């Protein structure tokens, strides 16, 4: 599985740690930032999202200080379902029930060990495609279409 990672300056160090952690199991695409110099999360959220919607990566891991701004920005891209997850249950459940394709983390919220556990939970989860989840996902896609954001 190809994983795209991205962060602003606040998430840079955690991004680098997580790349090292998963790099032997997954092909990694790093859209930046590449330093701790000030950087704006919307730029990296968009770059990461485009890798997914253009089928160059299957899932993404996006990191900013709190996770909130990066989540908002990436969810503006049609076809992206990003969720902030700061626990393992949310990480796997978001994929299993909501077919989330971008995990968003707040580098100033969680530490590296928790982040590693969350990433493992997210990357190992699979969408169940149960009828109720398909129905709900369909409704999400309908919302995108109604507001001019069809995939």
DSSP file (Angstrom, degrees, kcal/mol; ACC not computed):
  #  RESIDUE AA STRUCTURE BP1 BP2  ACC     N-H-->O    O-->H-N    N-H-->O    O-->H-N    TCO  KAPPA ALPHA  PHI   PSI    X-CA   Y-CA   Z-CA
    1    1 A X              0   0    0      0, 0.0    26,-1.4     0, 0.0     2,-0.5   0.000 360.0 360.0 360.0 135.9    0.0    0.0    0.0
    2    2 A X  E     -a   27   0A   0     24,-0.2    56,-2.2    26,-0.1    57,-1.4  -0.797 360.0-164.9 -91.4 129.7    1.3    3.5   -0.9
    3    3 A X  E     -ab  28  59A   0     24,-3.1    26,-2.7    -2,-0.5     2,-0.5  -0.959   6.9-152.7-117.4 128.6    0.9    6.0    2.0
    4    4 A X  E     -ab  29  60A   0     55,-2.5    57,-2.4    -2,-0.5     2,-0.4  -0.862  14.9-168.0 -99.2 135.1    1.2    9.7    1.5
    5    5 A X  E     +ab  30  61A   0     24,-3.0    26,-2.5    -2,-0.5    27,-0.4  -0.922  11.9 162.7-122.1 148.8    2.4   11.8    4.4
    6    6 A X  E     + b   0  62A   0     55,-2.0    57,-2.1    -2,-0.4     2,-0.3  -0.988   3.7 165.7-159.5 157.7    2.4   15.5    5.0
    7    7 A X  E     - b   0  63A   0     25,-2.4    57,-0.2    -2,-0.3     2,-0.1  -0.985  30.2-119.8-161.8 164.1    2.7   18.1    7.7
    8    8 A X    >>  -     0   0    0     55,-1.5     4,-0.7    -2,-0.3     3,-0.6  -0.333  58.5 -79.1 -92.8-169.9    3.2   21.7    8.5
    9    9 A X  G >4 S+     0   0    0     30,-0.4     3,-0.7     1,-0.2     4,-0.5   0.851 130.6  56.8 -62.1 -35.3    6.1   22.8   10.6
   10   10 A X  G 34 S+     0   0    0      1,-0.2     4,-0.2    29,-0.2    -1,-0.2   0.796 114.2  39.1 -68.2 -27.5    4.4   21.8   13.9
   11   11 A X  G <> S+     0   0    0     -3,-0.6     4,-2.7    52,-0.4    -1,-0.2   0.439  87.8  99.7 -99.4  -1.0    4.0   18.2   12.6
   12   12 A X  H <X S+     0   0    0     -4,-0.7     4,-2.5    -3,-0.7     5,-0.2   0.913  82.7  45.8 -55.5 -51.6    7.3   17.9   10.9
   13   13 A X  H  > S+     0   0    0     -4,-0.5     4,-2.1     1,-0.2    -1,-0.2   0.903 114.8  47.3 -63.7 -41.1    9.1   15.9   13.6
   14   14 A X  H  > S+     0   0    0     -4,-0.2     4,-2.6     2,-0.2    -1,-0.2   0.905 110.5  53.7 -65.5 -40.2    6.2   13.5   14.2
   15   15 A X  H  X S+     0   0    0     -4,-2.7     4,-2.5     1,-0.2    -2,-0.2   0.931 108.9  48.4 -58.1 -46.3    5.9   13.0   10.4
   16   16 A X  H  X S+     0   0    0     -4,-2.5     4,-1.9     1,-0.2    -1,-0.2   0.905 111.6  49.7 -62.9 -41.8    9.6   12.1   10.2
   17   17 A X  H  X S+     0   0    0     -4,-2.1     4,-1.9     1,-0.2    -1,-0.2   0.919 112.5  47.3 -61.3 -44.6    9.3    9.7   13.1
   18   18 A X  H  X S+     0   0    0     -4,-2.6     4,-2.3     2,-0.2     5,-0.2   0.858 107.1  56.5 -70.1 -34.9    6.3    8.0   11.6
   19   19 A X  H  X S+     0   0    0     -4,-2.5     4,-1.6    -5,-0.2    -1,-0.2   0.932 109.9  45.9 -58.6 -45.5    7.9    7.7    8.2
   20   20 A X  H  < S+     0   0    0     -4,-1.9     4,-0.4     1,-0.2    -2,-0.2   0.881 111.9  53.2 -63.4 -38.3   10.8    5.8    9.8
   21   21 A X  H  < S+     0   0    0     -4,-1.9     3,-0.2     1,-0.2    -2,-0.2   0.889 123.1  24.5 -66.4 -42.1    8.3    3.6   11.7
   22   22 A X  H >X S+     0   0    0     -4,-2.3     4,-1.8     1,-0.1     3,-1.4   0.489  93.9  98.6-103.4  -4.4    6.2    2.5    8.7
   23   23 A X  T 3< S+     0   0    0     -4,-1.6     5,-0.2     1,-0.3    -1,-0.1   0.717  80.0  54.1 -62.0 -24.2    8.8    2.9    5.9
   24   24 A X  T 34 S+     0   0    0     -4,-0.4    -1,-0.3    -3,-0.2    -2,-0.1   0.710 116.1  37.8 -81.6 -19.6    9.8   -0.8    5.8
   25   25 A X  T <4 S+     0   0    0     -3,-1.4     2,-0.3     1,-0.1    -2,-0.2   0.685 119.2  38.0-102.2 -22.2    6.2   -2.0    5.4
   26   26 A X  S  < S-     0   0    0     -4,-1.8     2,-0.5   -23,-0.0   -24,-0.2  -0.929  78.6-112.5-133.1 151.6    4.7    0.7    3.1
   27   27 A X  E     -a    2   0A   0    -26,-1.4   -24,-3.1    -2,-0.3     2,-0.4  -0.750  41.8-149.1 -79.3 127.4    5.8    2.8    0.1
   28   28 A X  E     -a    3   0A   0     -2,-0.5     2,-0.5   -26,-0.2   -24,-0.2  -0.858  18.1-168.8-108.7 132.2    5.9    6.4    1.4
   29   29 A X  E     -a    4   0A   0    -26,-2.7   -24,-3.0    -2,-0.4     2,-0.6  -0.987  12.8-160.0-113.3 120.6    5.2    9.5   -0.6
   30   30 A X  E     +a    5   0A   0     -2,-0.5   -24,-0.2   -26,-0.2     3,-0.1  -0.897  15.4 179.4-107.2 113.3    6.2   12.6    1.4
   31   31 A X        -     0   0    0    -26,-2.5   -25,-0.2    -2,-0.6    -1,-0.1   0.334  47.4-158.8 -93.5   7.1    4.6   15.9    0.2
   32   32 A X        -     0   0    0    -27,-0.4   -25,-2.4     1,-0.3    -1,-0.3  -0.356  69.0-156.8  98.5-179.7    6.3   18.0    2.8
   33   33 A X        -     0   0    0    -27,-0.3    -1,-0.3    -2,-0.1   -25,-0.0   0.609  37.2-168.4 -69.5 166.9    7.0   20.1    4.7
   34   34 A X        +     0   0    0     -2,-0.2     2,-0.3    -3,-0.1   -26,-0.1   0.123  62.4  25.3-117.5  19.5   10.7   19.2    4.8
   35   35 A X  S    S-     0   0    0      2,-0.2   -23,-0.1   -27,-0.0    -2,-0.1  -0.958  82.1-101.1-163.3 177.2   11.8   21.4    7.8
   36   36 A X  S    S+     0   0    0     -2,-0.3     3,-0.1   -24,-0.1     2,-0.1   0.310  77.7 123.2 -92.5   8.4   10.6   23.1   10.9
   37   37 A X  S    S-     0   0    0      1,-0.1    -2,-0.2   -29,-0.0   -28,-0.1  -0.433  82.6 -78.7 -65.2 144.1   10.5   26.4    9.1
   38   38 A X        +     0   0    0     -2,-0.1     2,-0.3   -29,-0.1    -1,-0.1  -0.147  63.2 169.7 -49.8 132.5    7.0   28.0    9.3
   39   39 A X        -     0   0    0     -3,-0.1     2,-0.5    -6,-0.0   -30,-0.4  -0.981  34.4-114.9-145.9 152.0    4.7   26.4    6.8
   40   40 A X    >>  -     0   0    0     -2,-0.3     3,-1.2     1,-0.1     4,-0.9  -0.803  15.6-144.2 -98.1 123.4    0.9   26.6    6.2
   41   41 A X  H 3> S+     0   0    0     -2,-0.5     4,-2.5     1,-0.2     5,-0.2   0.786  93.9  66.0 -57.8 -32.4   -1.1   23.4    6.7
   42   42 A X  H 3> S+     0   0    0      1,-0.2     4,-2.3     2,-0.2    -1,-0.2   0.880  97.8  55.9 -60.2 -33.6   -3.6   24.0    3.9
   43   43 A X  H <> S+     0   0    0     -3,-1.2     4,-1.9     1,-0.2    -1,-0.2   0.918 113.8  38.5 -61.8 -43.3   -0.7   23.7    1.3
   44   44 A X  H  X S+     0   0    0     -4,-0.9     4,-2.4    -3,-0.2    -1,-0.2   0.806 112.4  56.7 -81.0 -30.4    0.3   20.3    2.6
   45   45 A X  H  X S+     0   0    0     -4,-2.5     4,-2.4     2,-0.2    -2,-0.2   0.925 110.9  45.0 -63.9 -44.0   -3.3   19.1    3.2
   46   46 A X  H  X S+     0   0    0     -4,-2.3     4,-2.4    -5,-0.2    -2,-0.2   0.930 113.0  49.7 -65.5 -45.6   -4.1   19.9   -0.5
   47   47 A X  H  X S+     0   0    0     -4,-1.9     4,-1.3    -5,-0.2    -2,-0.2   0.914 113.6  46.4 -60.8 -43.0   -1.0   18.2   -1.8
   48   48 A X  H  X S+     0   0    0     -4,-2.4     4,-1.2     1,-0.2     3,-0.3   0.933 111.6  51.1 -64.2 -46.7   -1.6   15.1    0.3
   49   49 A X  H  X S+     0   0    0     -4,-2.4     4,-2.7     1,-0.2     3,-0.4   0.885 106.1  55.0 -60.6 -40.5   -5.3   14.9   -0.7
   50   50 A X  H  X S+     0   0    0     -4,-2.4     4,-1.9     1,-0.2     6,-0.2   0.844 100.7  59.0 -64.9 -33.0   -4.4   15.2   -4.4
   51   51 A X  H  <>S+     0   0    0     -4,-1.3     5,-2.8    -3,-0.3     6,-1.3   0.876 112.3  41.6 -60.5 -36.1   -2.1   12.2   -4.2
   52   52 A X  H ><5S+     0   0    0     -4,-1.2     3,-2.0    -3,-0.4    -2,-0.2   0.947 115.1  46.2 -77.9 -50.9   -5.1   10.1   -3.0
   53   53 A X  H 3<5S+     0   0    0     -4,-2.7    -2,-0.2     1,-0.3    -3,-0.2   0.764 112.6  52.3 -68.1 -22.2   -7.8   11.4   -5.4
   54   54 A X  T 3<5S-     0   0    0     -4,-1.9    -1,-0.3    -5,-0.3    -2,-0.2   0.217 116.6-116.9 -95.4  14.2   -5.4   11.1   -8.3
   55   55 A X  T < 5S+     0   0    0     -3,-2.0    -3,-0.2     2,-0.2    -2,-0.1   0.749  82.1 120.0  61.1  31.1   -4.7    7.4   -7.2
   56   56 A X  S   <S+     0   0    0     -5,-2.8     2,-0.3    -6,-0.2    -4,-0.2   0.571  81.9  24.1 -94.9 -11.9   -1.0    7.8   -6.5
   57   57 A X        -     0   0    0     -6,-1.3    -1,-0.2    -5,-0.2    -2,-0.2  -0.987  62.0-148.8-147.5 151.2   -1.6    6.7   -2.8
   58   58 A X  S    S+     0   0    0    -56,-2.2     2,-0.3    -2,-0.3   -55,-0.2   0.836  82.2   9.1 -88.9 -37.4   -4.3    4.7   -1.1
   59   59 A X  E     -b    3   0A   0    -57,-1.4   -55,-2.5     2,-0.0     2,-0.3  -0.938  65.7-145.2-141.5 163.1   -4.2    6.4    2.3
   60   60 A X  E     -bc   4 102A   0     41,-2.3    43,-2.9    -2,-0.3     2,-0.5  -0.937   7.6-154.8-132.3 154.4   -2.7    9.5    3.9
   61   61 A X  E     -bc   5 103A   0    -57,-2.4   -55,-2.0    -2,-0.3     2,-0.4  -0.986  21.7-175.8-126.0 117.4   -1.3   10.6    7.3
   62   62 A X  E     -bc   6 104A   0     41,-3.0    43,-2.4    -2,-0.5     2,-0.4  -0.941   1.2-170.7-121.7 134.7   -1.5   14.3    7.8
   63   63 A X  E     +bc   7 105A   0    -57,-2.1   -55,-1.5    -2,-0.4   -52,-0.4  -0.984  16.4 149.6-134.5 132.0   -0.1   16.2   10.8
   64   64 A X  E     - c   0 106A   0     41,-1.7    43,-2.9    -2,-0.4    44,-0.4  -0.732  62.1 -77.3-136.5-167.6   -0.4   19.7   12.2
   65   65 A X  S    S+     0   0    0     41,-0.2    43,-2.7    -2,-0.2    44,-0.3   0.955 124.3   4.6 -62.3 -53.2   -0.2   21.1   15.7
   66   66 A X  S    S-     0   0    0     40,-0.2    40,-0.3    41,-0.2    -1,-0.2   0.664  91.6-125.3-103.9 -21.8   -3.8   20.2   16.8
   67   67 A X  S  > S+     0   0    0     38,-0.2     4,-1.8    17,-0.0     5,-0.2   0.114  86.9  99.8  93.6 -19.0   -5.0   18.2   13.7
   68   68 A X  H  > S+     0   0    0      2,-0.2     4,-2.5     1,-0.2     5,-0.2   0.963  80.7  42.4 -68.8 -54.5   -8.0   20.5   13.4
   69   69 A X  H  > S+     0   0    0      1,-0.2     4,-2.6     2,-0.2     5,-0.2   0.909 115.2  50.2 -61.2 -43.4   -6.9   22.8   10.6
   70   70 A X  H  > S+     0   0    0      1,-0.2     4,-2.4     2,-0.2    -1,-0.2   0.878 110.7  50.7 -63.2 -37.6   -5.3   20.0    8.5
   71   71 A X  H  X S+     0   0    0     -4,-1.8     4,-2.1     2,-0.2    -2,-0.2   0.934 111.3  47.3 -65.2 -46.8   -8.6   18.0    8.9
   72   72 A X  H  < S+     0   0    0     -4,-2.5     4,-0.5     1,-0.2    -2,-0.2   0.947 114.1  47.6 -59.0 -49.1  -10.7   21.0    7.7
   73   73 A X  H >< S+     0   0    0     -4,-2.6     3,-1.2     1,-0.2     4,-0.3   0.919 112.9  46.2 -62.1 -46.4   -8.4   21.7    4.8
   74   74 A X  H >< S+     0   0    0     -4,-2.4     3,-1.5     1,-0.3    -1,-0.2   0.851 105.5  60.2 -68.9 -32.5   -8.2   18.1    3.5
   75   75 A X  T 3< S+     0   0    0     -4,-2.1    -1,-0.3     1,-0.3    -2,-0.2   0.576  90.4  71.7 -72.0  -7.1  -11.9   17.6    3.8
   76   76 A X  T <  S+     0   0    0     -3,-1.2     2,-0.6    -4,-0.5    -1,-0.3   0.676  80.9  87.7 -75.6 -17.3  -12.5   20.4    1.3
   77   77 A X  S X  S-     0   0    0     -3,-1.5     3,-2.1    -4,-0.3    72,-0.1  -0.728  89.9-116.3 -87.2 121.3  -11.1   18.1   -1.4
   78   78 A X  T 3  S+     0   0    0     -2,-0.6    72,-0.1     1,-0.3     3,-0.1  -0.293 100.6  27.4 -55.9 134.8  -13.8   16.0   -3.0
   79   79 A X  T 3  S+     0   0    0      1,-0.3     2,-0.5    70,-0.2    -1,-0.3   0.296  94.7 115.5  94.9  -8.8  -13.2   12.3   -2.4
   80   80 A X    <   -     0   0    0     -3,-2.1     2,-0.5    -6,-0.2    -1,-0.3  -0.814  39.5-177.0 -98.1 133.2  -11.3   12.9    0.8
   81   81 A X        +     0   0    0     -2,-0.5    20,-1.9    18,-0.1    21,-1.6  -0.898  16.7 178.7-125.2  98.2  -12.6   11.6    4.1
   82   82 A X  E     -d  102   0A   0     -2,-0.5     2,-0.4   -11,-0.2    21,-0.2  -0.820   6.7-172.3-106.2 140.1  -10.2   12.8    6.8
   83   83 A X  E     -d  103   0A   0     19,-2.3    21,-2.7    -2,-0.4     2,-0.6  -0.996  23.7-131.8-134.0 134.9  -10.6   12.1   10.5
   84   84 A X  E     -d  104   0A   0     -2,-0.4     2,-0.5    19,-0.2    21,-0.2  -0.728  33.4-179.2 -78.2 124.8   -8.7   13.4   13.5
   85   85 A X        +     0   0    0     19,-2.0    21,-0.1    -2,-0.6    33,-0.1  -0.975  23.8 166.6-132.6 120.0   -7.9   10.3   15.6
   86   86 A X  S    S+     0   0    0     -2,-0.5     2,-0.3    19,-0.1    -1,-0.1   0.122  70.6  49.5-116.4  19.2   -6.1   10.5   18.9
   87   87 A X  S  > S-     0   0    0      1,-0.1     4,-1.5    31,-0.1    27,-0.0  -0.972  83.5-117.1-149.7 159.2   -6.9    7.0   20.0
   88   88 A X  H  > S+     0   0    0     -2,-0.3     4,-2.2     1,-0.2     5,-0.3   0.844 109.3  58.4 -70.1 -34.6   -6.8    3.5   18.3
   89   89 A X  H  > S+     0   0    0      1,-0.2     4,-2.8     2,-0.2     5,-0.3   0.956 108.6  44.8 -60.6 -50.0  -10.5    2.9   18.4
   90   90 A X  H  > S+     0   0    0      1,-0.2     4,-2.2     2,-0.2    -1,-0.2   0.872 110.6  57.1 -60.8 -36.6  -11.3    6.0   16.4
   91   91 A X  H  X S+     0   0    0     -4,-1.5     4,-0.8     2,-0.2    -1,-0.2   0.931 116.1  32.0 -64.0 -46.9   -8.5    5.1   14.0
   92   92 A X  H  X S+     0   0    0     -4,-2.2     4,-2.7     2,-0.2     3,-0.3   0.892 118.8  53.2 -79.9 -36.9   -9.7    1.7   13.0
   93   93 A X  H  X>S+     0   0    0     -4,-2.8     4,-2.8    -5,-0.3     5,-0.7   0.866 102.7  59.0 -65.1 -35.5  -13.4    2.5   13.4
   94   94 A X  H  X5S+     0   0    0     -4,-2.2     6,-1.8    -5,-0.3     4,-1.0   0.862 113.1  38.8 -63.2 -34.7  -13.1    5.5   11.1
   95   95 A X  H  X5S+     0   0    0     -4,-0.8     4,-1.4    -3,-0.3    -2,-0.2   0.930 117.3  48.9 -76.9 -48.3  -11.9    3.2    8.3
   96   96 A X  H  <5S+     0   0    0     -4,-2.7    32,-2.1    31,-0.2    33,-0.4   0.869 128.5  20.7 -62.0 -40.1  -14.2    0.3    9.0
   97   97 A X  H  <5S+     0   0    0     -4,-2.8    -3,-0.2    -5,-0.2    -1,-0.2   0.808 136.4  28.3 -99.7 -36.1  -17.4    2.3    9.2
   98   98 A X  H  <<S-     0   0    0     -4,-1.0    -3,-0.2    -5,-0.7    -2,-0.2   0.403  91.6-126.4-113.1   0.0  -16.7    5.6    7.3
   99   99 A X     <  -     0   0    0     -4,-1.4    -4,-0.3    -6,-0.2   -18,-0.1   0.872  38.1-171.1  53.9  40.5  -14.0    4.5    4.8
  100  100 A X        -     0   0    0     -6,-1.8   -18,-0.2     1,-0.1    -1,-0.2  -0.390  15.8-175.1 -61.8 135.4  -11.7    7.3    6.0
  101  101 A X        +     0   0    0    -20,-1.9   -41,-2.3     1,-0.2     2,-0.4   0.445  65.1  56.0-114.8  -3.2   -8.7    7.6    3.7
  102  102 A X  E     -cd  60  82A   0    -21,-1.6   -19,-2.3   -43,-0.2     2,-0.5  -0.976  64.4-156.6-132.8 121.8   -6.7   10.3    5.6
  103  103 A X  E     -cd  61  83A   0    -43,-2.9   -41,-3.0    -2,-0.4     2,-0.5  -0.834  14.0-160.0 -90.4 126.7   -5.7   10.0    9.3
  104  104 A X  E     -cd  62  84A   0    -21,-2.7   -19,-2.0    -2,-0.5     2,-0.3  -0.936   9.1-173.3-113.1 132.6   -5.1   13.4   10.8
  105  105 A X  E     -c   63   0A   0    -43,-2.4   -41,-1.7    -2,-0.5     2,-0.7  -0.920  22.9-135.5-124.0 148.2   -3.0   13.7   14.0
  106  106 A X  E >>  -c   64   0A   0     -2,-0.3     4,-1.9   -40,-0.3     3,-1.9  -0.909  11.5-162.2-102.1 109.5   -2.2   16.6   16.3
  107  107 A X  T 34 S+     0   0    0    -43,-2.9   -42,-0.2    -2,-0.7   -41,-0.2   0.762  92.6  50.9 -64.4 -25.2    1.5   16.6   17.0
  108  108 A X  T 34 S+     0   0    0    -43,-2.7    -1,-0.3   -44,-0.4   -42,-0.1   0.416 111.3  50.7 -90.6   2.4    1.0   18.9   20.0
  109  109 A X  T <4 S+     0   0    0     -3,-1.9     2,-0.3   -44,-0.3    -2,-0.2   0.786 111.7  31.9-104.9 -41.4   -1.7   16.6   21.4
  110  110 A X  S  < S-     0   0    0     -4,-1.9    -1,-0.2     1,-0.0     2,-0.1  -0.815  71.6-124.7-122.8 159.2   -0.2   13.1   21.3
  111  111 A X     >  -     0   0    0     -2,-0.3     4,-2.3    -3,-0.1     5,-0.2  -0.403  36.6 -96.3 -93.9 175.5    3.2   11.6   21.8
  112  112 A X  H  > S+     0   0    0      1,-0.2     4,-2.6     2,-0.2     5,-0.2   0.874 118.7  52.7 -63.7 -41.7    5.2    9.3   19.4
  113  113 A X  H  > S+     0   0    0      2,-0.2     4,-1.9     1,-0.2    -1,-0.2   0.926 113.0  43.7 -65.3 -43.3    4.2    6.0   21.1
  114  114 A X  H  > S+     0   0    0      2,-0.2     4,-2.5     1,-0.2    -1,-0.2   0.913 112.5  54.0 -65.0 -41.7    0.5    6.7   20.9
  115  115 A X  H  X S+     0   0    0     -4,-2.3     4,-2.6     1,-0.2    -2,-0.2   0.909 106.9  51.5 -59.4 -42.5    0.9    8.0   17.4
  116  116 A X  H  X S+     0   0    0     -4,-2.6     4,-2.4     1,-0.2    -1,-0.2   0.929 110.4  48.1 -60.5 -45.4    2.6    4.8   16.4
  117  117 A X  H  X S+     0   0    0     -4,-1.9     4,-2.2     1,-0.2    -1,-0.2   0.899 112.2  49.6 -62.7 -40.4   -0.3    2.7   17.8
  118  118 A X  H  X S+     0   0    0     -4,-2.5     4,-2.7     2,-0.2    -1,-0.2   0.918 110.2  50.1 -64.3 -44.2   -2.9    4.9   16.1
  119  119 A X  H  X S+     0   0    0     -4,-2.6     4,-2.9     2,-0.2     5,-0.3   0.911 110.3  49.6 -62.9 -43.5   -1.1    4.6   12.7
  120  120 A X  H  X S+     0   0    0     -4,-2.4     4,-1.9     1,-0.2    -1,-0.2   0.930 112.4  48.4 -60.5 -45.2   -0.9    0.8   13.0
  121  121 A X  H  X S+     0   0    0     -4,-2.2     4,-0.8    -5,-0.2    -2,-0.2   0.913 114.7  45.6 -61.3 -44.5   -4.6    0.7   13.8
  122  122 A X  H >< S+     0   0    0     -4,-2.7     3,-0.6     1,-0.2    -2,-0.2   0.934 114.9  45.6 -64.3 -49.1   -5.5    3.0   10.9
  123  123 A X  H 3< S+     0   0    0     -4,-2.9    -1,-0.2     1,-0.2    -2,-0.2   0.770 113.2  49.1 -72.7 -25.5   -3.3    1.2    8.3
  124  124 A X  H 3< S+     0   0    0     -4,-1.9    -1,-0.2    -5,-0.3    -2,-0.2   0.618  91.9  98.5 -88.2 -11.8   -4.4   -2.3    9.3
  125  125 A X    <<  -     0   0    0     -4,-0.8     2,-0.4    -3,-0.6   -32,-0.1  -0.417  56.2-158.6 -77.4 151.1   -8.2   -1.5    9.2
  126  126 A X        -     0   0    0     -2,-0.1     2,-0.2   -34,-0.1   -27,-0.1  -0.977  26.7-105.0-129.1 143.5  -10.4   -2.3    6.2
  127  127 A X        -     0   0    0     -2,-0.4   -31,-0.2     1,-0.1   -30,-0.2  -0.476  25.2-151.3 -64.6 132.3  -13.7   -0.8    5.2
  128  128 A X        -     0   0    0    -32,-2.1    -1,-0.1    -2,-0.2   -31,-0.1   0.753  10.6-150.2 -81.7 -24.7  -16.5   -3.4    6.0
  129  129 A X        +     0   0    0    -33,-0.4   -32,-0.1     1,-0.2    -2,-0.1   0.752  32.6 167.7  57.5  26.4  -18.9   -2.3    3.3
  130  130 A X     >  -     0   0    0      1,-0.1     4,-2.9     4,-0.0     3,-0.4  -0.333  50.0-106.1 -63.7 155.0  -21.8   -3.4    5.5
  131  131 A X  H  > S+     0   0    0      1,-0.3     4,-2.6     2,-0.2     5,-0.2   0.890 119.9  49.3 -53.6 -46.2  -25.2   -2.2    4.2
  132  132 A X  H  > S+     0   0    0      1,-0.2     4,-1.9     2,-0.2    -1,-0.3   0.863 113.3  47.0 -65.1 -34.3  -25.5    0.5    6.8
  133  133 A X  H  > S+     0   0    0     -3,-0.4     4,-2.7     2,-0.2    -2,-0.2   0.890 111.8  50.2 -74.0 -38.8  -22.0    1.8    6.2
  134  134 A X  H  X S+     0   0    0     -4,-2.9     4,-2.5     2,-0.2    -2,-0.2   0.913 110.6  50.8 -61.7 -42.9  -22.6    1.8    2.4
  135  135 A X  H  X S+     0   0    0     -4,-2.6     4,-1.7    -5,-0.3    -2,-0.2   0.928 113.3  44.7 -60.2 -46.1  -25.9    3.7    2.9
  136  136 A X  H  X S+     0   0    0     -4,-1.9     4,-1.9     2,-0.2    -2,-0.2   0.902 112.4  50.7 -68.5 -41.1  -24.2    6.3    5.1
  137  137 A X  H  X S+     0   0    0     -4,-2.7     4,-2.4     1,-0.2    -1,-0.2   0.903 107.9  54.7 -62.8 -39.7  -21.2    6.7    2.8
  138  138 A X  H  X S+     0   0    0     -4,-2.5     4,-2.2     1,-0.2    -1,-0.2   0.893 106.2  51.7 -58.7 -40.2  -23.6    7.2   -0.1
  139  139 A X  H  X S+     0   0    0     -4,-1.7     4,-1.9     2,-0.2    -1,-0.2   0.878 107.8  51.9 -65.9 -37.0  -25.3   10.0    1.8
  140  140 A X  H  X S+     0   0    0     -4,-1.9     4,-2.0     2,-0.2    -2,-0.2   0.925 110.1  48.5 -63.0 -43.6  -21.9   11.6    2.3
  141  141 A X  H  X S+     0   0    0     -4,-2.4     4,-2.1     1,-0.2    -2,-0.2   0.874 108.2  54.9 -65.0 -36.6  -21.2   11.4   -1.4
  142  142 A X  H  X S+     0   0    0     -4,-2.2     4,-2.6     2,-0.2    -1,-0.2   0.889 105.6  52.7 -62.2 -39.0  -24.6   12.9   -2.1
  143  143 A X  H  X S+     0   0    0     -4,-1.9     4,-1.6     2,-0.2     6,-0.2   0.935 107.8  51.3 -61.8 -45.7  -23.8   15.9    0.1
  144  144 A X  H  <>S+     0   0    0     -4,-2.0     5,-3.9     1,-0.2     6,-0.2   0.919 112.3  46.9 -55.7 -44.3  -20.6   16.4   -1.9
  145  145 A X  H ><5S+     0   0    0     -4,-2.1     3,-1.6     4,-0.3     5,-0.3   0.907 107.9  55.4 -66.2 -42.5  -22.6   16.3   -5.2
  146  146 A X  H 3<5S+     0   0    0     -4,-2.6    -1,-0.2     1,-0.3    -2,-0.2   0.812 111.6  44.2 -61.6 -29.9  -25.3   18.7   -3.9
  147  147 A X  T 3<5S-     0   0    0     -4,-1.6    -1,-0.3    -3,-0.2    -2,-0.2   0.075 124.2 -97.4-107.2  24.8  -22.7   21.4   -3.0
  148  148 A X  T < 5S+     0   0    0     -3,-1.6    -3,-0.2     1,-0.1    -2,-0.1   0.723  95.2 110.3  75.9  21.9  -20.7   21.1   -6.2
  149  149 A X      < +     0   0    0     -5,-3.9    -4,-0.3    -6,-0.2   -70,-0.2  -0.275  39.6 158.7-122.9  47.3  -18.0   18.8   -4.8
  150  150 A X              0   0    0     -5,-0.3   -72,-0.1    -6,-0.2    -8,-0.1  -0.380 360.0 360.0 -73.4 151.2  -18.7   15.6   -6.6
  151  151 A X              0   0    0    -10,-0.1    -1,-0.1    -2,-0.1   -10,-0.0   0.440 360.0 360.0 -90.1 360.0  -15.9   13.0   -6.9
